[in-house]
Structure formats: structure tokens, C-alpha cells
Amino acid sequence: MYDDLEMANVPRRLSPTSNDDQDDHTPSDIVLTHRIEAALKRVSSRALEYEYRMKALEVKLTENLGNFRAVEGLMQERISHVQRNSRRAEKALHSHVPSMSRDLELSMTTLEELELSLPHVRSQATDARRAYDSGRKKAQILVSDLTWLNTDFHVRWRRIIFNTEVPVSARHQTLMRTLFMITTSICLWLAWISLRGVYRAHRQRLVWGERLIS
């Protein structure tokens, strides 16, 4: 490009003609003029090309600048968010952590007290369970006794004599069975006496009948 500009700055040669022919161009002047015009065209085309490249570069720079500003805005937003979280963390560290530490110490103290009182509580629970079992057994016995008392006398009497599992004492059951055996024996004895008397009466009647017939 510098060669073209130097060629463009070369002065025109004047032919060694007379003063009357100074306005006429020689072939060398024409060639020089064409070269200068060609150099100017190349310079102008390169200038246009450089201008186009500059505009494209300007567009890219504008786009990159917009992207950079968007990224900068996002970075500022993230930085502010991180700063807020950092302030919250510091606030929690200075305010909540001591309170949580005190609560934890209180909880540990309570757990230690509960651990010390756990055997006593366990013994009380065992006693309460035993009392509950005893009360339940007594309630079952009372229900069984009430059911037995609400039963008819002859049913109770039959169960005492013929069953082994009855809600009465063994002494009472033995006494009732003894009375039953005695009563049964007396009844059988009376029945035997009655049958014997009937048989005798029947025999005597037969004897008196034979005597009357004879």
C-alpha cells in the first residue's frame, strides 16, 4: 500500500518539447496516470474492506459488551445473594448457636437426671404391673364368684358333687359329697326297707289267699 501511495505522489514528467506542446500528454504520463488510478482504487477498496471489518468488529464488540454486562449483572446478583446468605449465617452463628448450645446442655442435664431416676421408675412400673395383675386376678375371681352365686341352687349342688373345678373350697366340696353319700345311702336303705315290706305284704297276702281258698 505504501508503494501505491509513493507512486501516487510521483510528479508528472514534462516532455522536452516546446512551450506550445506542454499541454499534450506523453505515453509515459498516461501510464503513470493509470497506475495512480489503479493504486487509488486498490487503496479505496482496502479502505472499504477495513471499514467493513471495523463495523463487524464494532458489532462483535457491542455484542460482547452486552454479554459482559449481562454476566456482570448475574455475577453481582450472585455475589449479593452470597453476601445475604453469609450475613444470615453469621447472624445464626451469633444468635441461634448459643441458644442451641444452651438447649443441648439442658437436654443433656435432663437426660442424666432421667438416667439416674430410671431404676426407681422401672421398679415403680414393675410394682404397678404386679398390682394390676393382682387386681385383674381378683376381679376375675369376683366375677366368677358372682356368677356362681347367681346360679340356681340345684345346679350349684350338682356341680359341687360331680365336678372337680368349682369355686368352692375342698372342705366344702368334701362335706357336700359326704352329705350326698349319706343322703343317698339313707334313701337306698329306706327304699330297700320299703321294697322288703311290700314283698312281705305280698307274700302274706298270697298265703291268706290260699288259706281262704282252701
Buried (B, 14 or more C-beta within 10 A) or exposed (E): EEEBEEBBEEEEEEEEEEEEEEEEEBEEBEEBEEBBEEBBEEBEEEEEEEEEEEEEEEEEEEEEEEEEEEEEEEEEEEEEEEEEEEEEEEEEEEEEEEEEEEEEEEEEEEEEEEEEEEEEEEEEEEEEEEEEEEEEEEEEEEEEEEEBEEEEEEEBBEBBBEEEEBBBEEEEBEEBEEEBEEEEEEEEEEEEEEEEEEEEEEEEEEEEEEEEEE
